[in-house]
Amino acid sequence: MIATIELEQIKIYAYHGCYAEEQKVGNNFTVDVTLRVDATRAAATDNIQDALNYVDVANIVKEEMMQKSHLLENVVSRICNRIKSEFATYGIVGGSVRVAKMTPPIGIEMKCVAVKMDL
């Protein structure tokens, strides 16, 4: 039984960007994580030890977002790699991570700029 776990629009203030100002002042970011996992055991046992705990996923996102990066690609890649590494035994069969910078300093009005990578 494959389940989709979604953590939508985790809001974090962080310091990612190529410009010195971005690294100093920071910006609002949102992070979306979608994980497709084999939930057969968790569904049968109703035991958190048999499930991919989304609280732990959210903590990984928070920790990785707190490490400054110049590129969103670097941040997204680190989050993907940690999720794959720390949850290797939980039957992840796919998913994605998307990080959006809400007010990019590019002089054009837009909702956000985002990078999304598949696991």
C-alpha positions in Angstrom: 0.0 0.0 0.0 1.6 3.2 -1.2 0.8 6.4 0.7 1.6 10.0 -0.1 2.8 12.1 2.8 2.7 15.9 2.1 4.2 18.6 4.2 2.9 21.8 2.6 4.2 25.3 2.9 6.5 25.0 5.8 7.3 28.6 6.6 10.9 29.5 7.5 12.9 32.7 7.6 16.4 31.9 6.3 19.5 33.4 4.7 20.0 31.9 1.3 21.1 33.9 -1.8 24.0 34.9 -3.9 23.9 38.5 -2.8 25.6 39.6 0.5 22.3 41.4 1.4 20.4 38.2 1.2 22.9 36.4 3.4 22.7 39.2 6.0 19.0 40.3 5.9 17.3 37.0 5.0 14.0 36.2 3.3 10.8 34.3 3.8 10.8 30.8 2.3 8.3 28.0 2.0 9.2 24.4 1.7 6.9 21.6 0.3 7.9 18.0 0.8 6.0 15.1 -0.9 7.0 11.6 0.0 5.6 8.4 -1.5 6.1 5.5 0.9 5.2 1.9 1.4 2.7 2.3 4.3 1.6 -1.3 4.4 3.1 -2.1 7.8 2.2 1.3 9.4 -1.4 0.9 8.3 -1.6 -2.6 9.8 0.1 -2.0 13.1 -1.0 1.6 13.9 2.5 2.1 15.4 4.6 5.2 14.8 7.8 3.1 14.8 6.5 1.5 11.6 5.7 4.8 9.9 7.8 7.6 8.3 7.4 10.2 11.0 6.6 13.6 9.4 7.7 15.4 12.5 11.2 14.1 11.9 11.0 15.2 8.2 9.9 18.7 9.3 12.9 18.9 11.6 15.3 17.9 8.8 13.8 20.7 6.7 14.3 23.2 9.5 17.9 22.2 10.2 18.9 22.3 6.5 17.2 25.6 5.9 19.2 27.1 8.8 22.5 26.4 6.9 23.2 29.3 4.6 23.5 28.6 0.9 24.0 30.7 -2.2 21.8 28.6 -4.4 18.3 27.1 -3.7 19.5 24.0 -5.6 22.0 23.4 -2.9 19.4 23.7 -0.1 16.9 21.4 -1.9 19.6 18.8 -2.7 20.7 18.7 1.0 17.1 18.2 2.2 16.5 15.4 -0.4 19.8 13.7 0.5 19.1 13.8 4.3 15.5 12.5 3.8 16.8 9.6 1.6 19.6 8.8 4.0 17.7 9.0 7.3 14.6 7.2 6.1 16.2 4.6 3.9 14.4 1.8 5.7 10.9 3.3 5.5 10.2 2.3 1.9 10.4 5.7 0.1 9.5 5.0 -3.5 9.4 8.7 -4.7 8.7 12.2 -3.9 10.0 15.7 -4.2 11.2 18.7 -2.3 10.4 22.3 -3.3 11.9 25.4 -1.7 10.4 28.8 -2.7 12.0 32.3 -2.0 9.0 34.5 -1.4 10.5 37.9 -2.3 13.5 37.4 -4.6 15.5 40.6 -5.1 15.2 40.8 -8.8 13.1 43.9 -9.4 10.2 42.2 -10.9 6.9 41.5 -9.0 6.2 37.8 -8.7 4.7 35.4 -6.2 8.0 33.6 -5.6 10.9 31.8 -7.2 11.3 28.1 -6.5 13.5 25.1 -7.1 11.9 21.6 -7.0 13.8 18.3 -7.1 12.6 14.7 -7.2 13.9 12.2 -4.6 
